[in-house]
Amino acid sequence: MKKNRTEKDNLEREKEKAGKKGTEKGEEKAGKKSTEKGGEKAGKKSTDKGRDKNRKKTRGKAGEKAGSKNKGGKKTGIEYRSAKHGLDRMPYHNTRHLFGSKMSEQLEHGKQVSSLAYEVGRELGLSDDACMDLIIAGFFHDIGKTELAEEEEGKSTLLVEEMNSVRLHPRVGYDILKRHGFSEEICRDVLYHHENVDGSGYPENLEGPNIPLGACILRVCDVFCALIQDRPYRRAFPPETAMQMMIEEVEKYDLRVFLAFQRVLHRSPDGRVSMPEVRPEVRGVWKKL
């Protein structure tokens, strides 16, 4: 009897020991797994933080190359583009409204577009009448901005509101020229000179063949002449840089027109990108306008 009890007690003790060991092993395994998972999470977080820091450093370096920060600490698209093309002398922070260009600046821009459009038209083999229309359309392509500028004068509008207003200028220009008796071809070229062949332009998001050829010519010439001229919100780009920027967005332009435009700008003996000389017949049209 006593022997049986002793054996029973020993058996219970063995069970307790085995249970205790099992519990300890289970806890050790659970603790190990928990530690491993915690380590993995911590390692992942640490890695992610490291990557974020590296990205921030990289962006910071790119930002330093692009130019000084604006008040909000962010870079503008113009600043990044300037850095990409090696123009570290920029940015040129906007202190004027989008309609801030002087009349003399607008007139000079109109003449540049007019002369260049005429040359591109000749390069494409257009008729004399069509080329003459391009001189007039190029000269007046931004006339809608003058009327809109008078409406905006004295207003402390936001740049977003001004941008919406700027998008109206082709239609306003069309109406002005129509009232003064210019041909439908000239008026349509002015109306659609901000349309892109990929459908991303305005005012009607026209695509490809739906855009008049004259408008496609004005589009290319307007972009280039705008890039090489000082604007209220940035300084002028060198002609070679302007050309490269346009090549990067070539899907916006009629390819046949763009190639003719390139040939015109590479006529100089040294092969550099440069505006052609203004022809006497172009000046003659300007005097009559």
Buried (B, 14 or more C-beta within 10 A) or exposed (E): EEEEEEEEEEEEEEEEEEEEEEEEEEEEEEEEEEEEEEEEEEEEEEEEEEEEEEEEEEEEEEBEBBBEBEEEEEBBEBBBBBBBBEBEEBBBBBEEBBBBBEEEBBBBBBBBBBBBBBBBBBBBEBEEEBBBBBBBBBBBBBBBBBBBBEEBEEEEBEEEEBEEBBBBBBBBBBBBBBEEEBBEBBBBBBBBBBBBBEBEBBBBEBBEEEBBBBBBBBBBBBBBBBBBBEBBBBBBBBBBBBBBBBEEEEEBBBEEBBBBBBEBBEBEEEEEBBBBEBBEEBEEBBEEE
